[in-house]
């Protein structure tokens, strides 16, 4: 009887051990699952926090840059308002200044190069003032070299460009000043045409009409441009 009971006890013991191991494995799995979920949840929160912190830093940086740009623009504006001389210089003025400095030192090569730079600057601007200044500069260069007549065609070309721009801009001031430049060249035809343009621009403005009349009277009797006729 004892021999027959021993195997039974062994089997029951083995079965019990297997059950215990299965129970332990189940407990381990149950314990691991929440831990894995906690680990993943913690990582997601940390990742979101890092992304949000990085986004916040970017926003703060952009705001600081925007504020710095506004302050810089405000500073420049206040400087210009407080100092009239701080007004931005026209792009052709500096090259023409360099031309005059070079002429003062007898450096005609540098002066010619500077005048070409001024011409390009005037071409890049829609303003009539640029070509008017370039035309005057060409005459100064020609006079300094003792060859004014040889460069008058360059001045005339610049004045023609200035006249077209002044008329397109409907600038009475520009039209009269360019016409005056043609008068200094002795170009009677362009003086008459410029005066006609000026009358068109003056329209029915009494002050503008008086200004055109004064110009015509001044140059009609002048030695540099005689017989100016404007209908």
Secondary structure as UniProt FT lines:
FT   HELIX           2..82
FT   HELIX           84..86
FT   HELIX           91..104
FT   TURN            105..106
FT   HELIX           108..124
FT   HELIX           128..144
FT   TURN            145..146
FT   HELIX           148..168
FT   TURN            169..170
FT   HELIX           172..185
FT   HELIX           188..202
FT   TURN            203..204
FT   HELIX           206..220
//
